[in-house]
Amino acid sequence: MKTFITDNFLLKNKTAQTLYHNYAKNQPIIDYHCHLSPKMITENHKFDNIAQAWLYGDHYKWRAMRANGIDEKFVTGSGTDYEKFKAWAQTVPYALRNPLYHWTHLELKDYFGIDDLLNPDSADAIWQKTSEMLSQEDFRVWGLLKKMNVATLCTTDDPVDSLEYHIQIKNSGCPIKVLPAWRPDKASEVSDAKAYNAYINKLSEVSGVEINSFNALFDALDRRIDHFHDCGCRLADFGLDFLYSESYSDAEIENIFQKVRTGYSLTAEEILKFKSAALYRFAVQVHKKGWTQQFHAGPIRNNNTRLLTSLGPDTGFDSIGDFSQAQSMARFLDKMDSTDQLAKTILYNINPADNEVFATMIGNFQDGSVPGKMQWGSAWWFLDQKDGIEKQLNCLSCHGLLSRFVGMLTDSRSFLSYPRHEYFRRILCNILGTDVENNELPNDITLLGNMVSDICYRNAKQYFGF
């Protein structure tokens, strides 16, 4: 059976179709937050088969396969690539109405020109065709990125990373601008003293700073952030429960730091105070560099202890958390703003119950210095599907300026994930087109088309300065 992914997929009226095909479809992509491998980009990696390109590291698919009763051997285990692909093909027909069903068929069509639905009957032919195509030079990593019109992407990198591959990329002839992004979460993750001290020792080694105090910790981070800046980094990213803003004194933080450095476990209150102090200092660093900061707030991670122990983190055992967000976020942002050290900021929520909180919070700290200085980020993780994207766009429209939105990102580990930008663009155009058809917006295609092009590309280009 042929795919339902037609030229006008998700575009339910003529206005939506015009906006997408004339103003959105051909815009370049700025993917300002992803988890792609810099090493694979530098080496212009060639995949042997679609399982390697599609299933490795994709915890979205892994969760669905487990839910379909697929044994872990054929998810992350010892099964062959072919067996894992067949297990995914077995799962896809059961994923109807899950965004994975849309993404799967967009990816097959956009990259490989495959119009067939993926199922056990079509799996062998699709495996053969994609394997043949992936063996070609223009289906190596650079070719896959060029095919999707990716102009710039930002990876996610720890302060201890050497950035050797980013340095090599600049001289490799890669047609895509690839930049690092600063992710210093581990420098404040003091809940496990043994793991924290191992990390701090590594940071000390790569920075050349003896980290014997809290201030010395940030001396080391200052050296690393200078290195990141020299390598083109202009973005920081933080993964949080919520924006930490507990009250503390400098003496308290130094005592907590010395306690954890000597191997003692901390109380919950001490952990929160330390994370609050560190987050403040992180944000001061970002402002000093003139960067943009991103805060991803709210997931509850590693819920399945048994499988975490055997498979490790980022393997599909995280979910939406129900942390309180508003008061701590307001305190943190106000503290930064009170000394005029609040950098350009993007806030992401994972709990849809917090949509209006985030959408209205950004308005408190817009200061007229930069259009859209404070951004409510695109629908993230469990929300980056049709329903979640529509709700985010509608809520932002009600409480802010959708026209100033910096648009979509992939947040992905897969080089075949870029049709998520197409998915977003189609949904955006359909919302606007439907409003026109309902006489809720003017039928001014130039006005609306410029808005679409801005959201899809130009706003991000201007905002980040790439």
N, C-alpha and C positions, 0 to 999 in steps of 0.2 A: 504494500500500500504506500502511495506517495504521501509526502509530508503535507501538513497543514500550514507550513511556514511559507506563505505566499509573499509577494512584494508588499501587500497591504496588511500583513499580519498585525493585529492589534489596532489598526487604523480604521475606525468605524465610520468615517465620513470623508467627504472630498477635501474639506479644509485641513483635516489632520493629515491626509495623504500629501497634500501640497506642501505643508509645513515640513513634513519628514523628508520627502524626496528632494525638495529644493533648498532646504535650509539646515537640516540636521545630518542627513545620511553621510555626506562627504566631508564633514568637519573632522580635522585631525583629533586624535585622542591624547589628552594629558592624563596619565594615570598616576596621580600624586600620592597614592598609597597602595602598595602591593607587597607581596612576600616572594617575588620571583628570585631565582638564584643568580647573583652577579657572576658567579663562576660559569654557569651555563651560558649566560649572555656573552661573556668574554670569549668563550671557546666556540661560540656559534654552534651550540650543541646539535647533534643529529639524533633524533629518536629512532629506535629500531621498530617501534610499533605504536599504535594508538594507546595501548594500555599505559605505556611509559609516559606519554604526553598528557594523558587524560585522567588516569586513576591514581598515579603516584602522588601522595600528599593531599588528595582531595577528600577531606573529612566530610563534606556534604554527601558525596556519593557513598562513602563508607557507612555513614549512619543509615542511609536508605537501604543499602545491601543487608546490613544486620537486621533491620526491621523486616526485610523480606525473607529472613530465615537463612541467609547465606552464611556458611561456616567461615570463621575468621581466616582459615587457610586461604580462602579465595578473596579475601578483603585486603588484609595487610600481611598475610602469612606466606607460607612457602609455595603456594600455588604458582604455576607459570603465568606469564603475562597473558597468554591466550586464554587460560582457564579463568583468570580474573576478568578479562573482557567479556567472556561468555557469561560469567556470573552477573556482570553489569547489564548485559543485553537481556538476561532473564528478569532482571529487576525493573527495567525501564517501563514495560507495559503496566506494572503495578504502581507507577509513579504519576499516573494521571492526576492532574490538578496540583501537583507539586511543581515548584519552579524548575526543578531538575528536568522535568519533561520538556519544558520550553527550551531551557539552556542546551540540553543535549542535542535537540534537532536544529537549533540555530547554529551550534558549533559544527555539526556535520555538514550543514549546508554552506555556511560562510567560508570555512576552511577547505572543504573537500568537494563541494558541489554535490553532495549526496542528498537526494530528495526522498529516500526511502525511510520509513519509520524503523527505528532500531528495536528488534525483538529477536527471540531465538532463531526464527526462520531466516532473517536477513543478516544475522551476525557474521557468518562466514564470508559472505560477499563483501560486507563493509570492512571486515578485518583485512581481507586481501587488498581491496582498493586503497584503503588508507595506508597500509604497509608499503605499497608500491609508491604512493605519493610522498610519504615521509622519507623514502630513500633518495629523493631528488634534492638537489642542492638548494632550490628555492623553498624547500620545506624545512630547512634548518631553522633554528631559533630566530635569526634575523629576518628570514623570509616570512615566518609566521607573524612577526610583529609588523613588518611592512605591509603584509596583506590586510591587516586591520587598521592601517593608517595611524599607527602609534607614533607620535612625535617625541614624547618625553615620558619616562617612567621613573618613579622613585622607589627604591627598594627599602627594606627595613633593617637597620644595622645597629649592632651593639657598640658601645664606646670602646670595647677591647678589640673590635675587628680592625684588621690592618688596612682594610679598603684596597688591598692589592689589586683586586679584580677591577674595581672602579678606576684605578689609575691606569691599568692596562687597557680598559675599554676605550679610553680617550685616544689611544694610538692604534686601535685595532681596525679602524675603518667601519665600525658599527654605524649604521645609518640612523640609529635611535639615540637620542640623548638619555643617558642613564645616570641618575644621581643617587647618592646615598641619602638616607634619612636617619636622624639621631633617635635611638630608642634606649634610654638609660634606665629602664625599669629595674634591672637587677642591682643597680647601685643603691636602691632603697629597699630591697626585698629582704628585710631583716628577720622574718619569721622563722627561718631555719639558719641558726648561727653557723653551723658547719659549712653549708653551701655558700652562705654570704661571705665568710672569711676566705674561702677558696676563690671566690670571684674577686674580692678586694685585693687579694694577693696578685691575681692576674692583672688587674687594673694597675696596680703599683708597678708591676714589671713592664707593661707596655708604655706607661706614661713616664717612667723614671722618677716618680715621686714616692717617697716613703709615706705611706698613709697611716699616720699615727694619731690623727685627730679628725674631727668632722670637717674642719676647714681644710685640712690636707686632702681629704677626699675630694673636695671641690677644686682644689689646686690641680689635682690629677685630672679631673673631668674637664677643667679649663684647657689643659694641654690637648686633650683628646678632641674637644670641640673645635679648637683651632685647626687641628688636622682635618677634621671633617669639613670645616668651612673651606679650607684650601683645596679639598677634593670636590667642591661644588655643592656641598650640602646647604640647603636653605630651609629645611623642614625638620621639626622635632615631632615625635609621636609618643604618647603615653597610654599604657593600658592600665585602667584603674577600676576599682569597685565604684568609687565616686571621687570627686575632687576633694582631696584631703585638706582640711582647714582647722584642725584642732589647735587650741592655744598651747603655747610652750615657751620656755625660756631657753636662752643659749646654753646656760649651765645644764639644764635638763638634757638637752640633745647631746651635749658632749659626754655626759655621764652614761646615757643610753648607748652611744657609740662605743665607749670604752668597755661597757658591759658585754655587748655582743662580740666585740673583737677579742675578748678573753674567753669566749665560748659559752657564755651564759645565755639561757633562754630569756626572752623578754615577755612581759605581760602584754595583753591586748592593748592596754592604754599606752604603754611605751611604744609599741609598734605603730600605733596611729599617730602619736606625736612625732616620731621619727619620720614617717612618711610625709607628714604635713610640712615639716621643716625642709625635707629634701625636695618636695614638689615646688615649694616656694623658690628655693635656690635654683632648681632646674629652669623655672620660668624666668628668673632674673637673667640667667645665661642666655636664654633664647632671645629675650628683648635686647640684650646688649649686642647680640650678633645681627639683629634686624631680621630674624627668621620668622616663620609662621609656626605656631604650635597647634597640635591636634591632640584632643583628649577623647579616648574611646572608653566610655564608662558603662559599667553595669553587668558584665557577664559573671556567672558563677562557674568556675572552671574545675575540671578534673574531678567530676562527681563520682565516677565509678572507680573506687580504689583498686579493685581486683584487676581491672583491665588497664588502668593507669600503670600499675606495677609491671605488667607484662608488655605493654605497648608504648608507654611513655606519654608525654603531653602532646596536645595538638593532634589527637587521633580520633576525635569525634565524641568526647564525653563532657562537653561544655553546654551550658544552656543560659537562658535569660534569667538574670537575678532580679530581686525585688528590693534593692537598696534604696534608701531615701536619698534623693539627689539635690533638691532645691536649695535648702539652707546652706549646706556645705559649699555648693557651687557658687552661690551668691557671695559668701564670705571670702572664698578664695579669689574670685574675680575682682571683688571690691578691694581686697588687700593689694592686688597688683595695680589696679587702676589708681588707688589713692596716692601712689608715688609716681604715677605716669610711667609704669613699667609693664603695662599690659600689651603684649605683642599681638599681632594679628592671630586670631584664634578660631579654630574649628572644633565644635563640640558634637560628639556622636552619642546617641543613646541606643541601647539594645532593647530596652523595655518599651513597647509602644504606649504603655500607660504614662510615660514621661514625655510624650511628644509635645504637648502644649507647654510643659515646663521648660524644655530646651528652646522651643520656638520663641517663647516670650522672654527668656533670660537673656538672649543675645541682644535684645533691644535696649536693655538697661545699660549696656557698655559700648554702644555705638557712639563715636565721638566726632564724626565728621571729618576725620583725618584721612580716611581711606574708604572708598565705596565698599560697603559690605565687610568692614573690618572684622566684625564678629559674624561668624557663619555657623548655622546649624547644618551639620554635615549630612550627606546623603544617607538614605535608609541603609542601615548597616547590619551585616551578618545575617541573623535570622529574619531581618526585615527587608533584605534586598530582593524582594519579589514583587509581583504586580500590586498586590494589596498594600504592602508596606510602602512601596514607592509612591503610590497614589496618595496614601494618607500623609506621607511626609511632604509631598508637593502641595497638597491642599492645605495642610496646617501652616506651612511656611507662607503660603499665599495669604492666609488670613491674618497672620501676625507679623509679617515682615515684608521684604521686597524679593519676591521670587526672581525678578529680573536681574538681581545682583548675585544670584546663587552660583557657586563655582562648580556645581554639577557632580557627575558620577565618578566613581573609582572602582577598581576591581576587588581590592583586599584579597587577592588570590595568590595561590602558589602554582597555578597552572598557566602555561603559555597559550592554552586554548580557551581562556576565559574572557577574551575581549568582546565577544558578542553581548556581554552584559551591558556594555555601553550602548550598543544598538537597542537592546531591550529597554533601557532607561529612556533613550531618545524617542522610541516609538510611543511609550507610555506618556511622556511629556507632551508630545505633539497631539496625541489623542485627547488629552485633557483640554488643551487649548482649543483644538478643533471643535470639540463638543460644546465648549462654552460659546464659541462663535455661532454654531448651528442653533444653539438655544437662545441666541440674542442676549447673551450675558457679557460678551466682549465685542468690540467693533470688528467688522469684517475688513480689516486693514492688514493684508497679507505682508506688506513691507514692515509694518510696525511689529507684528507678531513674529515674522520671520527673523528679524534682527534679534528679538528677545531669545528665540530658540537658538540661534547661532552663538549668542553670548553665553547662554547656559551650557551649551554643549562643548564650547572651546574657548571663546574669547575672554570670558570672565576669568577663567583659571589662568590663561596666558598672562593677563594683566596683573592678577592678584599675586601670583607666585613670582612673576618676573622671569619665567623660563624663556 
